[in-house]
């Protein structure tokens, strides 16, 4: 592990963060980091439960749930995910004058290990000195691939009435009050193969059909709350063969669930048109990855978050975003949870970084939530 000098007084927090980032854990490879976290929680004297989410979530391990008892028999839930996006090579964390970065060409993993580290320090402090209310820690898997770990978690296990998810890459103080619904569209075009240089007229190109379909779609930012994208296109077997197969992976997102479904339908219609124009068949599958939400101003979790941010010297700012988090799953299930920004920037890239001061501030905010719950 890298040697990271303390930047302020939270050397233990920084050490935990660096250790966790340097444990490889892309979605599907969570076993080592889950085992590490479970062992550390048990070493604190806590009971830790790993659920059976690994199978349905297509993850390397299950979700972890642990609790620290408080002075009152009440709990607040804190949630972060332990998986990262895929990356090549080993993560090495370096301290760049109080900002943690990756030493190489990999991601850092602050998404979402910055939050995991903050919560582990929160729990350690709760063990050392009983908090006003109990801490309920939920660490999920397979979040980066459709929130699958949270979807497989049995929310009835939670004792807390409110929860906080620290998984928004933005300045500390942003409180996410609206997120989109995301629709996934998979289309498989099937044409007729033929020799491209001898009898091309005998073939029907699935790639040509897919390209025509994409050209007919409205993509990018469609309106203030709606986006659409084709992110993957693949097909064909050889440069001298009229392509008999081509697949595309597209998505539609909107703060209005009906609008997301409408755009997904338009993408599906474009696929049907392209296939028809070029003598191909197409199989289109549309599925909702997650449902968006709007947090009402009356939400107790929202009130707690904003009070605690102000007490920490940060003025809260309510924001709408274009991404999803485990909070989408919890709110859809009727559980009052709020997504908070926790400081990382450049996530999912080799430029990912987070300031030590932001780790400090989010720890202070979480302690404030416990004090005010």
Secondary structure, 3 states (H helix, E strand, C coil): CCCCCCCCCCHHHHHHHHHHHCCCCECCCCHHHHHHHHHHHHHCCCCEEECCHHHHHCCCCCCEEEEECCCEEEEEEEEEECCECCCCCCCCEEECCCEEEECCCCCCCHHHHHHHHHHHHHHHHHHHCCCCEEEEEEEECCCCCCCHHHHHCCHHHCCCCEEEEEEECCCCCEEEEEECEEEEEEEEEECECCECCCCHHHCECHHHHHHHHHHHCCCEEEECCEEEEEEEEEECCCCCECCCEEEEEEEEEECCHHHHHHHHHHHHHHHHHHHHHCCCEEEEEEEEEECCEECCCCCHHHHHHHHHHHHCCCCCEEEECCCCCHHHHHHHCCCEEEEEECCCECCCCCCCEEEHHHHHHHHHHHHHHHHHC
